[in-house]
Amino acid sequence: MKYIFLCILILPFLYDSCTPSNSKNMISTDTEGWDMVPSILKNISAPEFPDKIFNILDYGAKPDTTFNSLPAVLEAIDECNRQGGGMVLVPKGTYYMKGPIILKSHVNLHLQEGSRLEFSTEPADYLPMVLTKWEGTECFNYTPFIYSYQCVDIALTGKGEIDGNGAEVFDTWKPKEKPGMDRLRQMGNDSVPVYERVFGEGWFLRPCMIQFFGCKNVLVDGIKIYDSPFWIIHPVYCDNVIVRNVYIDSNNYNNDGCDPESSTNVLIENVKFNVGDDGIAIKSGRDQDGWRVGQATENVIIRNCHFARWAITIGSEMSGGVRNIFIEDCKIDSCRNGIYFKSNLDRGGFFENLYMRNIEADVCKWGMINFRTDYHGYRGGNYPTQFRNITIENIKCNRVDSVAIMANGVPEAKLYNITLRNIEVKQAPKATQMKNVVNLVLDNVTVNGKRITEQNE
């Protein structure tokens, strides 16, 4: 248990309270729309590194899957950090990691083309526990496979591959996770101090693949990721994050592709997602724990991404709020919901100033556009989420197997200022399902060749 108390000593955050009532005061009336993008991009730039190379072979690594090269990788990272930064080079070959890689400030972990990191399937290798977030609630749990804590100028780059081997053991934990999940969520709702939320062995809460926690100036560029144990790329409380030119092929339970959470100034571009859950899910904490922290996810740009099986979600763990989100020029092959907003009466928080355009989808089984305010997992609260200032335009979908467009607010929190423009769904059993929407604009919206002009048509 010693490592738990060490973690407690470095617990980093003392947050202001953010209840549903004062979260309303955070809402901006800024509706500049796409004109905001250039100013957001000025705050997003790739980190720069000194021109020094630290080859892991020089520290004892071997391209041999029977040999543990993790100590060599960690030593190279430590030395790179001590010398002021640079590139930690993973040359061609396959290297076995018997535990997590801990990145440090000013380090670019570069995977050369032809290199591959193979991670252990032994859960005990991912101890001691670290401060992390699990489905929107802070706790101490297994260390993510690649983890960085309160660092600046960090990168994971190159054309190499990362294999989490998550299907072998961690994916089998899904049926066993409910006691731990329920305990953690109750702790969050009861405002139990974070240092008491200790999980790890016996609780079956799967670790993320890659998590940046409280970091600034983060870059993930070019790599290929396979077989993750849980969420795949997860920036938490980060500022200035770029995820680009990445390929993800991982279809285990809850394999969200990229989940920026309570982070600002985020660019996700040219990423190919073939994942087992949401391709991109924008989050900001769950229920009372999200209000306690009170950090929104804002100033996010998503562009030129390709989704093979799942697509774009806002929520459901978004209690800290989500604002200033811009999504454009994306393609979807097959998914449940193409553009999916999800919340329930536990969440509170807000969605505001979201703009999407130029999305092409083939098949969306449940809906092309879905504002859902009764997402599952409801625990009996009465904290409706605020939706306002959302424009979705230039959308084409070949087929929906349920309702093409759903926008269902609740009487306590109607949907405000929703504009749907130039939307075409060629085939769907039902065109729309809409209620409790104020100032809804339907401009050139067609389903089954018929123009939609009113709610509930």
Secondary structure, DSSP 8 states (H G I E B T S, - for coil): -HHHHHHHHT---------HHHHGGG------GGGGHHHHHTT-------S-EEEGGGGT--S-TTSB-HHHHHHHHHHHHHTT-EEEEE-SEEEEESS-EEE-TTEEEEE-TTEEEEE---GGGG-S-EEEEETTEEEEE---SEEEES-EEEEEEES-EEE--TTTTGGGGGGG-HHHHHHHHHHHHTT--GGG-B--TTT-----SEEEES-EEEEEES-EEE--SS-SEEEES-EEEEEES-EEEE-STT--SB--BS-EEEEEES-EEEESS-SEEEB-B-HHHHHHH---EEEEEEES-EESS--EEEESSBTT-EEEEEEEEEEEEEEEEEEEEE--TTT--EEEEEEEEEEEEEEEEEEEEEEESS-S---S-----EEEEEEEEEEEEEEESSEEEEEE-BTTB-EEEEEEEEEEES--SEEEEEESEEEEEEEEEEETTEEE-STT-
